[in-house]
Amino acid sequence: MTSTDSADSAAQKAPAKAPAKDPWDLPDVSGLVVGVLGGTGPQGKGLAYRLAKAGQKVIVGSRAAERAVAAAEEIGHGVEGADNAETARRSDVVIVAVPWDGHAKTLESLRGELSGKLVVDCVNPLGFDKKGAYALKPEEGSAAEQAAALLPDSRVAAAFHHLSAVLLQDPEIDEIDTDVMVLGEERADVEIVQALAGRIAGMRGVFAGRLRNAHQVESLVANLISVNRRYKAHAGLRVTDV
């Protein structure tokens, strides 16, 4: 057998490479229950409204169940309200949209209820002074990394940071023209969050790295606040060439 014959034979025996997965081939998430902790605040209510309007089953949570129920009735579209613990227990995916100063305490109190859940952190650690908004850097590196440290039995992703609560809650606006940067450690979890973002008209979820990169995504909100104040806008982000 010649050397050429040997090479041909080896090539025939080598296993064929699987085709690369299409990054836009995302899972069907329509049957998942989404809980929103902080669902009585502007960002949480806006996300709950948009997801429920798209047909997602949504539960909004609050420390006080009656506040959550009142917010759910205001949002409509079949949204339910419950206290934070009940919201976490009943949900497949839990979005954390609480104020930064209550972030750690809220997650610590729900460690058991959030065990095994996909937790999506959208909290932006920011400070404000006479010069405007500025980014804070938590000891863990970011709000998302703090969540991962506090919830060792949960799967933590980060997303929905750069959305205008005003636009989210405005029923006169049919589409939100923006991309959602999604960060996480497991591709399957990231794709679930991307798919949830994609259910909201006008939005697209884009993979933006692992959680160690969450700080710059969270801190960019300070820049967007400056943009919005100067131009009286509700600016978001679009990623080009993908």
Secondary structure as a PSIPRED ss2 file (coil, helix, strand):
# PSIPRED VFORMAT (PSIPRED V4.0)

   1 M C   1.000  0.000  0.000
   2 T C   1.000  0.000  0.000
   3 S H   0.000  1.000  0.000
   4 T H   0.000  1.000  0.000
   5 D H   0.000  1.000  0.000
   6 S H   0.000  1.000  0.000
   7 A H   0.000  1.000  0.000
   8 D H   0.000  1.000  0.000
   9 S H   0.000  1.000  0.000
  10 A H   0.000  1.000  0.000
  11 A H   0.000  1.000  0.000
  12 Q H   0.000  1.000  0.000
  13 K H   0.000  1.000  0.000
  14 A C   1.000  0.000  0.000
  15 P C   1.000  0.000  0.000
  16 A C   1.000  0.000  0.000
  17 K C   1.000  0.000  0.000
  18 A C   1.000  0.000  0.000
  19 P C   1.000  0.000  0.000
  20 A C   1.000  0.000  0.000
  21 K C   1.000  0.000  0.000
  22 D C   1.000  0.000  0.000
  23 P C   1.000  0.000  0.000
  24 W C   1.000  0.000  0.000
  25 D C   1.000  0.000  0.000
  26 L C   1.000  0.000  0.000
  27 P C   1.000  0.000  0.000
  28 D C   1.000  0.000  0.000
  29 V C   1.000  0.000  0.000
  30 S C   1.000  0.000  0.000
  31 G C   1.000  0.000  0.000
  32 L C   1.000  0.000  0.000
  33 V E   0.000  0.000  1.000
  34 V E   0.000  0.000  1.000
  35 G E   0.000  0.000  1.000
  36 V E   0.000  0.000  1.000
  37 L E   0.000  0.000  1.000
  38 G C   1.000  0.000  0.000
  39 G C   1.000  0.000  0.000
  40 T C   1.000  0.000  0.000
  41 G C   1.000  0.000  0.000
  42 P H   0.000  1.000  0.000
  43 Q H   0.000  1.000  0.000
  44 G H   0.000  1.000  0.000
  45 K H   0.000  1.000  0.000
  46 G H   0.000  1.000  0.000
  47 L H   0.000  1.000  0.000
  48 A H   0.000  1.000  0.000
  49 Y H   0.000  1.000  0.000
  50 R H   0.000  1.000  0.000
  51 L H   0.000  1.000  0.000
  52 A H   0.000  1.000  0.000
  53 K H   0.000  1.000  0.000
  54 A C   1.000  0.000  0.000
  55 G C   1.000  0.000  0.000
  56 Q C   1.000  0.000  0.000
  57 K E   0.000  0.000  1.000
  58 V E   0.000  0.000  1.000
  59 I E   0.000  0.000  1.000
  60 V E   0.000  0.000  1.000
  61 G E   0.000  0.000  1.000
  62 S E   0.000  0.000  1.000
  63 R C   1.000  0.000  0.000
  64 A C   1.000  0.000  0.000
  65 A H   0.000  1.000  0.000
  66 E H   0.000  1.000  0.000
  67 R H   0.000  1.000  0.000
  68 A H   0.000  1.000  0.000
  69 V H   0.000  1.000  0.000
  70 A H   0.000  1.000  0.000
  71 A H   0.000  1.000  0.000
  72 A H   0.000  1.000  0.000
  73 E H   0.000  1.000  0.000
  74 E H   0.000  1.000  0.000
  75 I H   0.000  1.000  0.000
  76 G C   1.000  0.000  0.000
  77 H C   1.000  0.000  0.000
  78 G C   1.000  0.000  0.000
  79 V C   1.000  0.000  0.000
  80 E E   0.000  0.000  1.000
  81 G E   0.000  0.000  1.000
  82 A E   0.000  0.000  1.000
  83 D E   0.000  0.000  1.000
  84 N H   0.000  1.000  0.000
  85 A H   0.000  1.000  0.000
  86 E H   0.000  1.000  0.000
  87 T H   0.000  1.000  0.000
  88 A H   0.000  1.000  0.000
  89 R H   0.000  1.000  0.000
  90 R H   0.000  1.000  0.000
  91 S C   1.000  0.000  0.000
  92 D C   1.000  0.000  0.000
  93 V E   0.000  0.000  1.000
  94 V E   0.000  0.000  1.000
  95 I E   0.000  0.000  1.000
  96 V E   0.000  0.000  1.000
  97 A C   1.000  0.000  0.000
  98 V C   1.000  0.000  0.000
  99 P C   1.000  0.000  0.000
 100 W H   0.000  1.000  0.000
 101 D H   0.000  1.000  0.000
 102 G H   0.000  1.000  0.000
 103 H H   0.000  1.000  0.000
 104 A H   0.000  1.000  0.000
 105 K H   0.000  1.000  0.000
 106 T H   0.000  1.000  0.000
 107 L H   0.000  1.000  0.000
 108 E H   0.000  1.000  0.000
 109 S H   0.000  1.000  0.000
 110 L C   1.000  0.000  0.000
 111 R C   1.000  0.000  0.000
 112 G C   1.000  0.000  0.000
 113 E C   1.000  0.000  0.000
 114 L C   1.000  0.000  0.000
 115 S C   1.000  0.000  0.000
 116 G C   1.000  0.000  0.000
 117 K C   1.000  0.000  0.000
 118 L E   0.000  0.000  1.000
 119 V E   0.000  0.000  1.000
 120 V E   0.000  0.000  1.000
 121 D E   0.000  0.000  1.000
 122 C C   1.000  0.000  0.000
 123 V C   1.000  0.000  0.000
 124 N C   1.000  0.000  0.000
 125 P C   1.000  0.000  0.000
 126 L E   0.000  0.000  1.000
 127 G E   0.000  0.000  1.000
 128 F E   0.000  0.000  1.000
 129 D E   0.000  0.000  1.000
 130 K C   1.000  0.000  0.000
 131 K C   1.000  0.000  0.000
 132 G E   0.000  0.000  1.000
 133 A E   0.000  0.000  1.000
 134 Y E   0.000  0.000  1.000
 135 A E   0.000  0.000  1.000
 136 L C   1.000  0.000  0.000
 137 K C   1.000  0.000  0.000
 138 P C   1.000  0.000  0.000
 139 E C   1.000  0.000  0.000
 140 E C   1.000  0.000  0.000
 141 G C   1.000  0.000  0.000
 142 S C   1.000  0.000  0.000
 143 A H   0.000  1.000  0.000
 144 A H   0.000  1.000  0.000
 145 E H   0.000  1.000  0.000
 146 Q H   0.000  1.000  0.000
 147 A H   0.000  1.000  0.000
 148 A H   0.000  1.000  0.000
 149 A H   0.000  1.000  0.000
 150 L H   0.000  1.000  0.000
 151 L C   1.000  0.000  0.000
 152 P C   1.000  0.000  0.000
 153 D C   1.000  0.000  0.000
 154 S C   1.000  0.000  0.000
 155 R E   0.000  0.000  1.000
 156 V E   0.000  0.000  1.000
 157 A E   0.000  0.000  1.000
 158 A E   0.000  0.000  1.000
 159 A C   1.000  0.000  0.000
 160 F C   1.000  0.000  0.000
 161 H C   1.000  0.000  0.000
 162 H C   1.000  0.000  0.000
 163 L C   1.000  0.000  0.000
 164 S C   1.000  0.000  0.000
 165 A H   0.000  1.000  0.000
 166 V H   0.000  1.000  0.000
 167 L H   0.000  1.000  0.000
 168 L H   0.000  1.000  0.000
 169 Q H   0.000  1.000  0.000
 170 D C   1.000  0.000  0.000
 171 P C   1.000  0.000  0.000
 172 E C   1.000  0.000  0.000
 173 I C   1.000  0.000  0.000
 174 D C   1.000  0.000  0.000
 175 E C   1.000  0.000  0.000
 176 I C   1.000  0.000  0.000
 177 D C   1.000  0.000  0.000
 178 T E   0.000  0.000  1.000
 179 D E   0.000  0.000  1.000
 180 V E   0.000  0.000  1.000
 181 M E   0.000  0.000  1.000
 182 V E   0.000  0.000  1.000
 183 L E   0.000  0.000  1.000
 184 G E   0.000  0.000  1.000
 185 E C   1.000  0.000  0.000
 186 E C   1.000  0.000  0.000
 187 R H   0.000  1.000  0.000
 188 A H   0.000  1.000  0.000
 189 D H   0.000  1.000  0.000
 190 V H   0.000  1.000  0.000
 191 E H   0.000  1.000  0.000
 192 I H   0.000  1.000  0.000
 193 V H   0.000  1.000  0.000
 194 Q H   0.000  1.000  0.000
 195 A H   0.000  1.000  0.000
 196 L H   0.000  1.000  0.000
 197 A H   0.000  1.000  0.000
 198 G H   0.000  1.000  0.000
 199 R C   1.000  0.000  0.000
 200 I C   1.000  0.000  0.000
 201 A C   1.000  0.000  0.000
 202 G C   1.000  0.000  0.000
 203 M E   0.000  0.000  1.000
 204 R E   0.000  0.000  1.000
 205 G E   0.000  0.000  1.000
 206 V E   0.000  0.000  1.000
 207 F E   0.000  0.000  1.000
 208 A C   1.000  0.000  0.000
 209 G C   1.000  0.000  0.000
 210 R C   1.000  0.000  0.000
 211 L H   0.000  1.000  0.000
 212 R H   0.000  1.000  0.000
 213 N H   0.000  1.000  0.000
 214 A H   0.000  1.000  0.000
 215 H H   0.000  1.000  0.000
 216 Q H   0.000  1.000  0.000
 217 V H   0.000  1.000  0.000
 218 E H   0.000  1.000  0.000
 219 S H   0.000  1.000  0.000
 220 L H   0.000  1.000  0.000
 221 V H   0.000  1.000  0.000
 222 A H   0.000  1.000  0.000
 223 N H   0.000  1.000  0.000
 224 L H   0.000  1.000  0.000
 225 I H   0.000  1.000  0.000
 226 S H   0.000  1.000  0.000
 227 V H   0.000  1.000  0.000
 228 N H   0.000  1.000  0.000
 229 R H   0.000  1.000  0.000
 230 R H   0.000  1.000  0.000
 231 Y H   0.000  1.000  0.000
 232 K C   1.000  0.000  0.000
 233 A C   1.000  0.000  0.000
 234 H C   1.000  0.000  0.000
 235 A C   1.000  0.000  0.000
 236 G C   1.000  0.000  0.000
 237 L C   1.000  0.000  0.000
 238 R C   1.000  0.000  0.000
 239 V C   1.000  0.000  0.000
 240 T C   1.000  0.000  0.000
 241 D C   1.000  0.000  0.000
 242 V C   1.000  0.000  0.000
